[in-house]
Amino acid sequence: MTRQSISLTKPNDEWLKEQLKQEEYTSKSELINDLIRKEREKEKEIEWLRLKLLEGEQSGFTNLSAEEILTQSKEQLRRNGKL
């Protein structure tokens, strides 16, 4: 595992300390790694939604707007436990 030294603003440091007080994480490193993992998953989901929107718009086989496709896609991800 790579070691890094980072600087945090006071509010961010206080937030991290508060999370540790709740005992969901054992260290700031564990918490920061979890935040990064969650963000990476979120980016994957957003990219998947973009691709689905493009497919839908380019297919010409829908009367739905981009907003309706996005809403349906989000609902499907929530049902599947991915959002």
ROZA-328241 format. One record per residue (C-alpha): residue in one letter; residue number from 1; x, y, z. Coordinates in nm, 4 decimals, padded with zeros to 6 digits. Layout:
("A" NUM (X Y Z));
...
This chain:
("M" 1 (00.0000 00.0000 00.0000));
("T" 2 (00.1282 00.3447 -00.0889));
("R" 3 (00.1699 00.5967 00.1909));
("Q" 4 (00.0705 00.9561 00.1253));
("S" 5 (00.0839 01.2737 00.3233));
("I" 6 (-00.2131 01.5019 00.2722));
("S" 7 (-00.3218 01.8347 00.4145));
("L" 8 (-00.6808 01.8825 00.5210));
("T" 9 (-00.8799 02.1940 00.5839));
("K" 10 (-00.9955 02.2314 00.9421));
("P" 11 (-01.3621 02.1533 00.8600));
("N" 12 (-01.2624 01.8387 00.6694));
("D" 13 (-01.0345 01.7247 00.9501));
("E" 14 (-01.3108 01.7832 01.2062));
("W" 15 (-01.5548 01.5851 00.9898));
("L" 16 (-01.3091 01.2946 00.9661));
("K" 17 (-01.2582 01.2993 01.3429));
("E" 18 (-01.6338 01.2938 01.3960));
("Q" 19 (-01.6670 00.9903 01.1699));
("L" 20 (-01.3998 00.8112 01.3718));
("K" 21 (-01.5845 00.8913 01.6953));
("Q" 22 (-01.8835 00.7018 01.5559));
("E" 23 (-01.6539 00.3970 01.5356));
("E" 24 (-01.7516 00.3011 01.1807));
("Y" 25 (-01.3874 00.3318 01.0796));
("T" 26 (-01.0706 00.2565 01.2709));
("S" 27 (-00.8522 00.5209 01.1070));
("K" 28 (-00.8594 00.8246 00.8820));
("S" 29 (-00.6822 00.6176 00.6171));
("E" 30 (-00.9588 00.3578 00.6164));
("L" 31 (-01.2237 00.6288 00.5918));
("I" 32 (-01.0491 00.8149 00.3093));
("N" 33 (-00.9971 00.4913 00.1139));
("D" 34 (-01.3675 00.4122 00.1528));
("L" 35 (-01.4643 00.7607 00.0318));
("I" 36 (-01.2418 00.7201 -00.2744));
("R" 37 (-01.3867 00.3737 -00.3509));
("K" 38 (-01.7409 00.5111 -00.3268));
("E" 39 (-01.6552 00.8012 -00.5579));
("R" 40 (-01.4992 00.5644 -00.8124));
("E" 41 (-01.8155 00.3490 -00.8091));
("K" 42 (-02.0295 00.6600 -00.8461));
("E" 43 (-01.8260 00.7637 -01.1525));
("K" 44 (-01.8804 00.4190 -01.3074));
("E" 45 (-02.2555 00.4475 -01.2517));
("I" 46 (-02.2661 00.7959 -01.4048));
("E" 47 (-02.0735 00.6758 -01.7102));
("W" 48 (-02.3126 00.3807 -01.7468));
("L" 49 (-02.6098 00.6197 -01.7307));
("R" 50 (-02.4525 00.8460 -01.9939));
("L" 51 (-02.4014 00.5523 -02.2274));
("K" 52 (-02.7599 00.4341 -02.1761));
("L" 53 (-02.8911 00.7835 -02.2455));
("L" 54 (-02.6876 00.8050 -02.5656));
("E" 55 (-02.8044 00.4606 -02.6762));
("G" 56 (-03.1644 00.5562 -02.6115));
("E" 57 (-03.1414 00.8873 -02.7901));
("Q" 58 (-02.9576 00.7424 -03.0885));
("S" 59 (-03.1793 00.4381 -03.1271));
("G" 60 (-03.4832 00.6393 -03.2245));
("F" 61 (-03.7030 00.3720 -03.0684));
("T" 62 (-03.8332 00.5718 -02.7765));
("N" 63 (-04.0712 00.8542 -02.7192));
("L" 64 (-03.9073 00.9282 -02.3856));
("S" 65 (-03.7094 01.2415 -02.3169));
("A" 66 (-03.3540 01.2286 -02.1898));
("E" 67 (-03.4861 01.3208 -01.8434));
("E" 68 (-03.7360 01.0327 -01.8484));
("I" 69 (-03.4660 00.7867 -01.9583));
("L" 70 (-03.2402 00.9100 -01.6791));
("T" 71 (-03.5174 00.8729 -01.4201));
("Q" 72 (-03.6005 00.5198 -01.5362));
("S" 73 (-03.2334 00.4223 -01.5387));
("K" 74 (-03.1850 00.5499 -01.1847));
("E" 75 (-03.4929 00.3606 -01.0679));
("Q" 76 (-03.3595 00.0430 -01.2289));
("L" 77 (-03.0203 00.0883 -01.0587));
("R" 78 (-03.1918 00.1421 -00.7230));
("R" 79 (-03.4013 -00.1734 -00.7682));
("N" 80 (-03.0844 -00.3670 -00.8479));
("G" 81 (-02.9083 -00.2227 -00.5435));
("K" 82 (-02.6458 -00.0421 -00.7512));
("L" 83 (-02.7462 00.3136 -00.6634));
